[in-house]
Every structure is written in structure tokens, then in C-alpha cells.
Amino acid sequence: MEFIKEPFIKKYIVYDQYSTSFFMSIFKFIDILGKKGCFRTALEYNKFLLKINVNDPTACLLSIDFNAISSKQYSYLIEFAKSFSCYIGAKH
């Protein structure tokens, strides 16, 4: 996916019965970070979850926009929306 440009992460983790706890613990950690006001860190963990499994099994797409706006990463959110729109069939 071109909307996440971290070259360090090249691992795809399949969401199955063995990795469920890993995905859910990262997702809960994102929620805790957001409640503590660490929006930029929560955004980076959102990017991490999307990078390791693009099928988004934890639905972190629901919070990535909130964390991007709260951490004042407006340009990232705009680029993310433009790059992601081709995956859902929208025109940009």
C-alpha cells in the first residue's frame, strides 16, 4: 500500500487464532494512547497495524483519521485519503 511509506516494516501477519491477541493488544494500546492524549503515537501505531495487515482486521481505519487530526498531521491525512481512495473505488 502506497499510503503507508515506512520502509522498515515489510512483514505481513495473517490474522488467525494465533495472532488475534497480538492485533487486539496493539489496538487496545492505540485506544489507551488516544485517551491519554498521545495522538501522534496512536497514529503511528495505526499505521503499523495497517502495514502488517492491509485487510484491517481490527478496524483501525475508524480511528486513523481522528488520530491524524488530533495530532495535527493534516497533510498525512490528505495524502492518506487520496492514496486510499483508489482501493475503495472512489474518484479523487
RAHUCOR-V815925 format. One record per helix or strand. SS is the DSSP state (~ for helix, > for strand). FROM is the first residue (numbers start at 0). TO is the last residue. If there is no record, write none. Layout:
ss | from | to
SS | FROM | TO
SS | FROM | TO
//
This chain:
ss | from | to
~ | 19 | 35
~ | 38 | 51
~ | 60 | 69
~ | 73 | 87
//
